[in-house]
Every structure is written in structure tokens, then in C-alpha cells.
């Protein structure tokens, strides 16, 4: 009985942890102040004169 409870608790805690991690990644990706950084990084492969500025 204790193993079943521990297994269920571990599954629930893991699910909540990874869901929270996923939400944090979404918030970071769509945060307005990060837009300029992401746009700059997206242009790096096609900008030949930029070099290694990051």
C-alpha cells in the first residue's frame, strides 16, 4: 500500500514540476522584452557581416 501511495505521489509531483517548467519556458519565450534578442538570433545565420558578437 505504501509503494502505491509513493508511486502515485512521485508521478503527481513530477507532472506538476514539468508542467511548471513548461509554463516558465513559455513565459520566457513570449516575454515582450525578449523579442529583440530572439529576432537578432534568428537573423544570425543569414547575416554574414555580423560575426561573433554574442
C-alpha positions in Angstrom: 0.0 0.0 0.0 2.8 2.4 0.8 4.5 1.7 -2.5 1.3 2.6 -4.4 1.0 5.9 -2.5 4.6 6.8 -3.0 4.4 5.9 -6.7 1.3 8.0 -7.2 2.8 10.9 -5.3 6.0 10.8 -7.3 4.0 10.8 -10.5 1.9 13.8 -9.4 4.9 15.8 -8.2 6.8 15.0 -11.4 3.9 16.1 -13.5 3.5 19.4 -11.6 7.2 20.0 -11.8 7.5 19.5 -15.6 4.2 21.4 -16.2 5.6 24.4 -14.2 8.9 24.1 -16.1 6.9 24.2 -19.4 5.0 27.2 -18.4 8.2 29.0 -17.3 9.7 28.3 -20.8 6.6 29.7 -22.5 6.6 32.8 -20.4 10.3 33.3 -21.2 9.8 32.7 -24.9 6.9 35.1 -25.2 8.0 37.8 -22.8 7.9 41.1 -24.7 11.4 42.2 -23.7 13.0 39.1 -25.2 11.6 39.8 -28.7 14.6 41.8 -29.9 17.0 39.2 -28.7 15.2 36.4 -30.5 14.8 38.3 -33.7 18.5 39.1 -33.7 19.4 35.4 -33.1 17.0 34.4 -35.9 18.9 36.7 -38.3 22.3 35.5 -37.4 22.5 32.6 -40.0 21.7 35.0 -42.9 23.8 38.0 -41.7 27.3 37.4 -43.0 28.8 40.6 -41.7 27.7 40.2 -38.0 30.4 37.8 -36.9 30.5 36.6 -33.4 29.0 39.4 -31.3 27.2 37.2 -28.8 
